[in-house]
Amino acid sequence: MILYNIPLLMVLAFLLLTLMVGLYVSKQATTFRQYAVGNKRFHTTSLVVTILATIFGGGALMREVPKVYEFGIHRIAFLFTMPVTFWIISLLGLRMGPFMAHLSIAETIGSVYGRYPRVIAALLGICFSIGVVAIQINVMSAAIGMCIGSIDPRIVTVLATLILIVYSMFGGVRAITITDILQFATFTIILPLVIKFVFVKTDQSFLEIILFLQKQEKFQFSRLFHFDKKLMKLVFDDLCMIFILAPSVLQKVYMASGPIQVYKVFLRTTLFSVIITACIVSIGLLAFVGAPILSVTEIWPYILADISPAYTGCLVICLLGMTMSTADSSLHAAAIMVSHDMVESIRGVKTVPYMHQLRLAKLTVLVAGLLAMVVTVYYPNLFELSSFVFSFFISFFIGAVTPLFILAVFGFRGSTCTALIGMAMAILVDLALENFIKPKVGVGFEFFPAVANGLAMMAAHYLLPQPADKGWIGRNDQQKRMQQLIRAFKKYKKSIDLE
């Protein structure tokens, strides 16, 4: 039976290739620093590819295509705000000079605010990462279930999860980077094929599609500025999206050789993320043109209907590549925060290395992966799982951790007490909004906890007694030189364009 199941054979071949590539490079991680950030000599293109592979998970495709179909211009505008996050990180990267020797965002926060904020940041980052992995596992199961009906999807899902756990455990960041390149290459080849298939399925020309969408109220540009609850939700969701500095993405910052490379990497990531977002949006638009009266649950079955086995296998491989490349980076980030930040904070010793640190990191990958699988058992529905992960994992991280990191990068050096006050305020505001405000108005104000955190920290810093060495610091000489180099490069590039 399996021999005649072409999609299943294609998926198994892809998983085998991924495992072989991951294990081939796994022997090169002999120290914990190599396991965590490699040799910090990654090519700029390699870092751009692994970041794109990390941020565009399978959930982005499975979840956003139906939402574009259902919500129209509001969801499209929301998706195109995501690249702003990477542009902001590129600017923050120019100021990352004092922190480039660190291994995680939690260590950066600990170096500025002390041990306890570091522990809280690490715990929230671990929960964030496990939640992201759970979403990707859910997408794996859904994709395999839709496309390979003759086999229990849980079998292939468990196999794929175990494969990404294995190469993430033994290979560290280098194995993850190489497999991300493979998975992203597969994704970029197959995604245009999916777009072509859905376009052909509409049986309309490009001009006819444009004219049809212009007549639909929810896709009209003027609808975007019509003030209602949808617009309010869009604004606050956009503000929240900008502050999602995921631990797995920021981990790539510490892999760079220096602030200049961080700037170039995330600037290019911004450009390519716009292109990929446009591809995902186009699938939702074409599906609407082909069948404008479907329910949300009928959209993907419509896309997959009458599709050839080879196309089916390609789509499953595309989704698997997206999910695995996001999940392995999240597992790696969780492993670093457990074996490095948690252990170092508990031991309170930096000069004496922990001899079992590398072994603990590998064990953490295994445990975190298994915990993510357990979460998917309790939340089998993708939309419910995404809502749970965002409400209790991601929103806490955004509100409590992101403002501390941004303030530290911009030169604020606060005390432990100041940081803890800000974190506590963010969590309290988040809980109040989630339990009392959001059920009544139907709009999530996830941006407010981050603002409350920053305001509480500033109030605590200026109203409470502070040590003499705390406060704002200016740019150091290295940051000033980098800014001058960037300005000189832009001026030189402009002069060439004028010629």
C-alpha positions in Angstrom: 0.0 0.0 0.0 2.8 2.4 0.9 4.6 1.7 -2.4 1.6 3.2 -4.3 1.2 6.2 -2.0 3.3 8.8 -3.8 2.9 11.7 -1.3 3.9 9.4 1.5 7.0 8.2 -0.3 8.0 11.8 -1.1 7.6 12.8 2.5 9.6 9.9 3.8 12.4 10.7 1.3 12.4 14.3 2.5 12.6 13.3 6.1 15.4 10.8 5.4 17.4 13.5 3.5 16.9 16.0 6.4 18.0 13.4 9.0 21.1 12.5 6.9 22.1 16.1 6.4 21.5 17.0 10.1 23.6 14.0 11.4 26.4 14.6 8.8 27.2 18.0 10.3 26.3 17.1 13.9 29.8 15.9 14.7 31.3 19.4 14.5 29.8 20.7 17.7 32.4 19.7 20.4 32.0 22.6 22.8 28.9 24.3 24.3 29.7 27.6 22.6 30.0 25.9 19.2 26.7 24.1 20.0 25.0 27.4 20.9 26.2 30.0 18.3 28.7 28.1 16.1 32.0 29.8 15.3 30.3 33.1 14.6 31.6 33.0 11.0 28.4 32.3 9.3 27.9 33.8 5.8 25.4 36.6 5.7 23.3 34.7 3.2 23.2 31.7 5.4 22.0 33.7 8.3 19.3 35.4 6.2 18.0 32.0 5.0 17.9 30.4 8.4 16.1 33.5 9.8 13.5 33.3 7.0 13.1 29.6 7.6 12.6 30.2 11.3 10.0 33.0 11.1 7.8 31.4 8.3 6.6 28.3 10.1 3.9 25.9 8.8 1.4 27.7 11.0 1.9 30.9 8.9 0.7 29.1 5.8 -2.0 26.9 7.3 -3.4 29.6 9.5 -3.0 32.8 7.5 -4.4 31.6 4.2 -7.9 31.0 5.7 -7.6 34.3 7.6 -6.8 36.3 4.5 -9.8 34.6 2.9 -12.1 35.4 5.8 -11.0 38.9 6.9 -9.7 40.4 3.7 -7.8 43.7 3.6 -7.5 43.9 7.4 -5.6 40.6 7.7 -3.5 41.5 4.7 -2.4 44.8 6.2 -1.7 42.9 9.5 0.6 40.4 7.7 2.6 43.1 6.0 3.5 44.7 9.3 5.5 41.7 10.3 8.6 42.8 8.3 8.7 45.9 10.3 9.9 43.8 13.2 13.0 42.7 11.4 13.7 46.2 10.3 13.6 47.3 13.9 16.0 44.4 14.9 18.4 45.6 12.2 18.5 49.0 13.8 18.9 47.5 17.3 21.7 45.4 15.9 23.9 48.5 15.4 23.8 48.9 19.2 24.4 45.3 20.1 28.2 45.7 20.4 28.4 45.2 24.2 26.2 42.1 24.0 27.6 40.2 21.0 29.6 37.8 23.2 26.3 36.6 24.8 24.4 33.4 23.9 20.8 34.5 24.5 18.4 37.3 25.1 18.1 36.2 28.8 21.9 36.5 29.3 21.8 40.1 27.8 19.0 41.0 30.3 20.9 39.3 33.1 24.1 41.3 32.3 22.1 44.6 32.7 19.4 43.8 35.3 20.8 41.0 37.4 20.1 37.3 38.1 16.4 37.3 38.9 15.2 39.1 35.7 17.4 36.7 33.8 15.7 33.7 35.3 12.3 35.1 34.6 13.3 36.0 31.0 14.6 32.5 30.5 11.5 30.8 31.9 9.2 32.9 29.7 11.5 32.3 26.7 11.3 28.5 27.3 7.5 28.6 27.5 7.4 30.7 24.3 9.6 28.2 22.5 7.7 25.1 23.6 4.5 26.8 22.5 5.9 27.6 19.1 7.0 24.0 18.7 3.6 22.7 19.7 2.0 24.8 16.9 4.4 23.4 14.4 3.7 19.8 15.4 0.0 20.5 15.1 0.5 21.9 11.6 2.5 18.7 10.7 -0.3 16.5 11.8 -3.0 18.6 10.0 -1.0 18.7 6.8 -0.2 15.0 6.7 -3.8 14.2 7.7 -5.2 16.2 4.8 -2.8 14.9 2.2 -2.1 11.3 3.2 -5.4 9.8 4.1 -4.5 6.1 4.0 -1.9 6.4 6.8 -2.5 7.5 10.4 -1.1 11.1 10.3 0.1 10.7 13.9 2.7 8.1 12.8 4.4 10.4 10.3 4.0 13.4 12.6 5.8 11.6 15.5 8.5 10.4 13.0 9.1 14.0 11.7 9.2 15.4 15.3 11.7 12.7 16.4 13.9 13.5 13.4 14.0 17.2 14.1 14.7 16.4 17.8 17.5 14.1 16.9 19.5 16.5 14.6 18.8 19.4 16.9 20.1 17.4 19.9 23.3 16.2 18.4 24.2 18.9 15.8 23.4 22.2 17.6 23.1 25.4 15.7 25.2 24.3 12.7 23.1 21.3 12.0 20.0 23.5 12.4 21.4 26.1 10.0 22.3 23.6 7.3 18.9 21.8 7.5 17.1 25.2 7.6 18.8 26.0 4.3 17.7 22.7 2.8 14.2 23.1 4.1 13.9 26.8 3.0 15.2 25.8 -0.5 12.4 23.2 -0.7 9.9 25.7 0.5 10.8 28.4 -2.0 10.7 25.9 -4.9 7.3 24.4 -4.0 5.4 27.5 -2.8 5.3 29.0 -6.4 4.0 25.7 -7.6 1.2 25.9 -5.1 0.4 29.4 -6.2 0.3 28.3 -9.8 -2.0 25.4 -9.1 -4.5 27.6 -7.2 -4.3 30.2 -10.0 -5.1 27.6 -12.6 -8.0 26.3 -10.5 -9.7 29.8 -10.6 -10.0 29.4 -14.4 -9.7 33.2 -14.7 -7.0 35.6 -16.1 -5.0 37.8 -13.9 -7.0 40.9 -15.0 -10.3 39.2 -14.2 -9.0 38.3 -10.8 -8.1 41.9 -10.0 -11.5 43.2 -11.2 -13.3 40.5 -9.2 -11.4 41.4 -6.0 -12.0 45.1 -6.5 -15.8 44.5 -6.3 -15.5 42.6 -3.0 -16.1 44.9 0.0 -13.7 43.2 2.4 -10.9 43.5 -0.1 -11.4 47.2 -0.9 -8.6 49.5 0.3 -11.1 52.1 1.6 -12.4 49.4 4.0 -9.1 49.5 5.8 -9.8 53.0 7.2 -13.4 52.4 8.1 -13.3 52.8 11.9 -14.9 49.8 13.6 -13.9 47.0 15.9 -11.9 45.3 13.1 -9.8 48.4 12.6 -9.1 48.7 16.3 -8.1 45.1 16.5 -5.8 45.5 13.5 -4.1 48.5 15.0 -3.4 46.8 18.3 -2.4 43.5 16.7 0.0 45.4 14.5 1.6 47.1 17.5 1.9 43.8 19.2 3.4 42.1 16.1 6.2 44.7 16.0 7.3 43.7 19.5 7.4 39.9 19.0 11.1 39.5 19.3 11.1 35.7 19.4 14.0 34.0 21.3 14.7 31.8 18.2 15.0 34.8 16.0 17.2 36.8 18.4 19.4 33.7 18.8 20.5 34.5 15.2 21.7 37.9 16.4 24.3 36.2 18.7 25.4 34.0 15.8 26.5 37.0 13.8 30.1 38.1 13.8 29.3 41.7 14.8 26.7 44.5 14.8 27.4 45.3 11.1 26.5 41.8 10.0 23.4 41.9 12.2 22.3 45.1 10.5 22.8 43.7 7.0 21.2 40.3 7.8 18.0 41.7 9.2 17.8 44.4 6.5 17.8 41.7 3.8 15.4 39.6 5.9 13.0 42.5 5.9 13.0 42.6 2.1 12.6 38.9 1.5 9.9 38.5 4.2 7.8 41.0 2.3 8.0 38.8 -0.8 7.2 35.6 1.0 4.3 37.3 2.8 2.9 38.3 -0.6 3.1 34.7 -1.7 1.1 33.5 1.3 -1.5 36.3 0.8 -1.8 35.5 -2.9 -2.9 31.9 -2.1 -5.7 33.2 0.2 -6.8 35.7 -2.5 -6.8 33.1 -5.3 -8.7 30.6 -3.1 -11.4 33.3 -2.5 -11.6 34.0 -6.2 -12.0 30.3 -7.0 -14.7 29.7 -4.4 -15.9 32.8 -2.5 -18.6 31.2 -0.3 -16.5 28.6 1.6 -16.3 28.4 5.4 -12.9 28.5 7.1 -12.7 24.8 7.5 -13.4 24.2 3.8 -10.7 26.4 2.4 -7.7 23.9 2.5 -9.9 21.0 1.4 -10.9 23.1 -1.6 -7.2 23.9 -2.4 -6.3 20.2 -2.2 -9.3 18.9 -4.2 -8.4 17.4 -7.6 -4.7 17.9 -6.9 -2.4 15.3 -8.3 -0.4 13.0 -6.0 2.9 14.7 -6.9 1.5 18.1 -6.1 0.1 16.7 -2.9 3.5 15.4 -1.9 5.1 18.7 -2.8 2.6 20.6 -0.6 3.2 18.3 2.4 7.0 18.7 2.0 6.6 22.5 1.8 4.6 22.5 5.1 7.0 20.0 6.7 10.0 22.2 5.7 8.4 25.3 7.1 7.4 23.6 10.4 10.6 21.7 11.0 12.8 24.8 10.3 10.8 26.8 12.9 10.5 24.1 15.5 14.3 23.2 15.5 15.3 26.8 16.1 12.8 27.1 18.9 14.0 23.9 20.5 17.6 25.1 20.3 16.7 28.5 21.9 15.0 26.6 24.8 18.0 24.4 25.2 20.4 27.4 25.5 18.2 29.1 28.1 17.9 26.0 30.2 21.6 24.8 30.1 23.1 28.3 30.1 20.9 30.9 31.6 19.0 28.8 34.2 22.1 26.8 35.3 24.4 29.8 35.5 21.8 31.8 37.4 21.2 29.0 39.9 24.9 28.2 40.4 25.8 31.9 40.5 29.3 31.0 39.2 30.5 32.3 35.8 34.2 31.5 36.0 33.8 27.7 36.5 32.1 26.1 33.5 29.5 23.5 34.1 31.0 20.2 32.8 27.7 18.7 31.8 26.4 21.8 30.1 26.4 20.3 26.6 24.7 17.1 27.7 22.0 19.1 29.5 21.4 21.2 26.4 20.8 18.0 24.3 18.5 16.6 27.0 16.5 19.8 27.1 15.9 19.5 23.3 14.4 16.0 23.9 12.3 17.0 26.9 11.0 20.3 25.2 10.1 18.4 22.1 8.1 15.8 24.0 6.4 18.5 26.1 5.3 20.2 22.9 3.8 17.0 21.7 1.9 16.7 24.9 0.5 20.2 24.5 -0.8 19.3 21.0 -2.7 16.4 22.5 -4.7 18.8 24.8 -5.2 21.3 22.0 -5.7 19.4 18.7 -7.3 22.4 16.9 -4.8 24.7 15.4 -6.7 28.0 16.0 -7.4 27.0 19.6 -3.8 26.0 20.2 -2.5 29.3 18.6 -4.8 31.3 20.8 -3.7 29.4 23.9 0.0 29.8 23.1 -0.3 33.5 22.4 -2.5 34.2 25.4 -0.3 32.5 28.0 3.2 32.2 26.5 3.9 34.7 23.8 2.0 37.7 25.4 3.8 37.3 28.7 7.2 37.2 26.9 6.3 40.3 24.8 5.1 42.3 27.8 7.7 41.3 30.4 10.9 40.6 28.4 10.9 42.6 25.2 10.9 46.1 26.8 13.8 45.2 29.1 15.8 44.1 26.1 15.0 47.2 24.0 15.8 49.5 26.8 19.1 47.7 27.5 20.1 48.0 23.9 19.4 51.7 23.8 21.6 52.3 26.8 19.4 52.0 29.9 21.1 50.3 32.9 18.5 49.6 35.5 18.6 47.9 38.8 17.2 44.4 39.6 14.3 46.0 41.5 13.4 48.3 38.6 13.3 45.4 36.2 11.2 43.2 38.5 8.7 46.0 39.0 8.4 46.4 35.2 8.0 42.7 34.7 5.4 42.3 37.4 3.4 45.3 36.1 3.4 43.8 32.6 2.1 40.4 33.8 -0.6 41.9 35.9 -1.8 44.2 33.1 -1.8 41.2 30.7 -3.8 39.1 33.1 -6.3 41.9 33.7 -6.8 42.5 29.9 -7.1 38.9 29.1 -9.7 38.1 31.8 -11.7 41.3 32.1 -11.3 43.6 29.1 -10.9 41.2 26.1 -14.1 39.1 26.8 -16.2 42.3 26.9 -14.9 44.3 24.0 -13.5 41.4 21.8 -10.2 43.2 21.2 -6.9 42.1 22.6 -4.7 45.0 23.9 -1.6 42.9 23.9 0.5 46.0 23.2 -0.4 47.6 26.6 1.6 45.3 28.9 4.8 46.2 27.1 4.0 49.9 27.5 3.0 49.4 31.1 6.4 47.6 31.7 8.4 50.5 30.2 6.4 53.2 32.1 6.7 51.2 35.4 10.4 50.8 34.9 10.9 54.5 34.2 8.7 55.5 37.2 10.6 53.1 39.5 14.0 54.3 38.3 13.3 58.0 38.8 11.1 57.8 42.0 13.1 55.2 43.9 16.7 55.4 45.2 19.1 53.9 42.7 22.8 52.9 42.7 25.2 55.5 41.4 26.1 53.4 38.3 22.5 53.0 37.1 20.8 55.1 34.4 21.2 56.0 30.8 24.5 55.7 29.0 25.5 57.2 25.7 26.8 55.5 22.6 30.3 54.1 22.9 33.1 54.8 20.4 32.4 51.5 18.5 28.7 52.3 18.0 29.6 55.8 16.8 32.1 54.5 14.3 29.6 51.9 12.9 27.0 54.7 12.5 29.5 56.8 10.6 30.4 53.8 8.3 26.8 53.1 7.5 26.2 56.8 6.7 29.3 56.9 4.5 28.2 53.7 2.7 24.7 55.1 2.0 26.2 58.3 0.7 28.5 56.4 -1.6 25.7 54.2 -2.8 23.5 57.3 -3.5 26.3 58.9 -5.5 26.7 55.8 -7.6 22.9 55.7 -8.3 23.0 59.3 -9.4 25.8 58.6 -11.9 
